[in-house]
Amino acid sequence: MKTSIWLAVLCLATSLPTQAQTLKPIELKDQELANLRGRFVMPGRIISFGIVMSSTWQNANGEVIGATSSMHIQQSTITPQFYVSMIDEKGTGSARSQNTGTGTVTGGSGLSSTEGVTQIVRAAGDNNSAYNNVDINVTRANQAPATATQPQGQALAAGSTLVGANGAGSLSISSTGSGVQLNIVASNNQGSTVQRLAQGGLMQNTTLLGAGNQVSNLTSLNVVLRDNVPTAGALNGNLDQLKGLRTLGF
């Protein structure tokens, strides 16, 4: 009896190096990675998808210039359309002349050609604040929000540019075939800010050359999912997809 037990232990020990070798990590090729898929949403589950971009510049006198650009897509949407609302606020404090910015920022020529999400703040002044942020909000509901069904602001046609100006600076919002860009150039050489959503990337770039400025760039991605209990048909569809894993050895 003892001989058979020792023989089983010996066979097991002999097989361990071979099994360990089969579990050794290997590098996947690009062709194999291209066939991998992540999480997904079943058709009909997405009620609404929206993008909201907002850029504002407030100078030391409290004057604010900026704009909000939004786009919402639903099943009833024929062509995606951006709508723009201008922001023009007078100073709330005592009116006073703002000193011309004397700061200097050098370099950074390659920052405009980055990919993905790029957030940049460069300051050459005092008492400034800059805020760059990206939000992704996923909610559940049975219908699209009111902002999606009733767009507000002026339509921004592809290839067009909207402009505005006040004491804080000048603003331009342009739409091209690849995306949307909001650009603010502050008065008195205080600096500039650019927010661009194009070609699968997002850029938020602020340069401050003066003092007492407050700059904000915000992009929000909003997705609304239908909050329904899965039906028998949807569950069967998921099970059918799982059956295909058997042929792959899972």
C-alpha positions, -999 to +999 in steps of 0.1 A: +000+000+000+028+024+009+046+016-023+015+027-044+013+059-024+049+068-029+046+059-066+016+083-070+036+111-052+066+105-075+044+107-106+028+139-094+062+155-086+075+145-120+046+162-137+048+195-119+076+211-140+057+202-172+025+218-160+043+249-147+059+253-181+025+254-198+014+283-175+044+305-184+032+340-195+037+347-232+034+379-252+003+382-274+007+394-309-010+424-323-033+402-345-045+383-314-051+415-294-071+429-323-096+401-319-102+408-282-134+426-271-142+445-240-176+451-223-205+461-245-241+473-243-269+454-260-287+471-289-315+494-277-301+499-243-286+533-249-313+560-248-291+591-252-254+600-256-243+636-251-211+658-250-209+691-232-178+714-236-175+746-216-146+771-215-146+803-195-121+831-187-125+855-158-101+884-156-090+904-125-119+928-129-145+900-127-155+901-164-162+866-179-161+854-215-168+819-225-191+794-242-208+761-238-211+737-267-233+706-265-244+677-286-269+650-278-276+619-299-307+597-296-325+571-318-345+599-334-314+620-341-309+622-379-276+642-379-254+650-349-255+688-343-235+710-319-253+739-302-234+769-287-244+792-259-222+823-254-212+834-219-207+872-214-207+886-179-198+920-167-175+925-137-191+924-103-164+943-085-151+978-087-140+987-123-103+992-126-078+988-153-059+955-155-022+956-159-008+941-191+006+907-187+044+905-188+050+868-183+067+846-209+062+810-216+086+792-239+087+757-255+059+732-257+056+731-294+049+694-293+020+697-270-005+704-298+002+671-315-004+647-286-030+619-287-056+608-261-065+632-233-040+661-228-044+686-200-019+715-198-015+745-175+014+768-179+016+800-157+039+830-157+019+853-135+006+856-099-028+848-082-041+828-111-062+796-111-068+771-139-091+741-139-091+713-165-115+684-160-132+655-179-163+639-166-179+606-177-215+602-164-235+570-169-271+571-156-302+549-159-336+561-170-366+552-191-364+583-213-339+608-226-333+640-205-350+672-215-317+688-226-314+661-252-349+666-267-348+705-265-313+717-275-305+753-265-282+778-282-272+786-317-265+757-341-229+753-351-228+740-386-198+720-398-171+742-412-184+774-395-170+796-367-188+816-341-171+846-324-176+868-294-157+894-274-159+917-243-135+933-219-121+899-208-110+888-243-121+873-276-137+839-281-141+817-312-158+783-316-152+764-347-164+731-361-146+710-387-150+676-401-129+661-373-142+679-342-149+711-323-126+737-308-131+765-283-104+792-282-101+822-259-075+849-262-076+871-231-072+909-233-041+928-221-018+899-229-032+879-200-029+845-218-050+821-238-068+788-235-078+761-260-102+732-256-104+708-286-123+676-291-112+660-324-099+628-340-105+607-309-085+630-286-092+658-261-070+688-256-073+713-227-044+738-228-042+770-208-013+796-208-014+824-181+008+854-187-008+880-163-023+881-128-057+875-111-073+853-138-096+823-134-098+798-162-120+767-165-122+740-192-147+712-187-158+684-210-186+661-199-196+628-216-231+617-206-247+583-213-282+573-204-290+536-203-325+522-204-334+509-170-355+478-179-355+443-166-339+420-192-364+401-213-363+364-221-351+372-256-322+393-243-311+365-219-313+339-247-291+361-268-265+363-240-266+325-236-262+319-273-230+340-273-216+320-244-222+287-263-196+299-288-169+297-261-171+259-260-155+255-294-126+277-282-119+254-252-133+276-225 
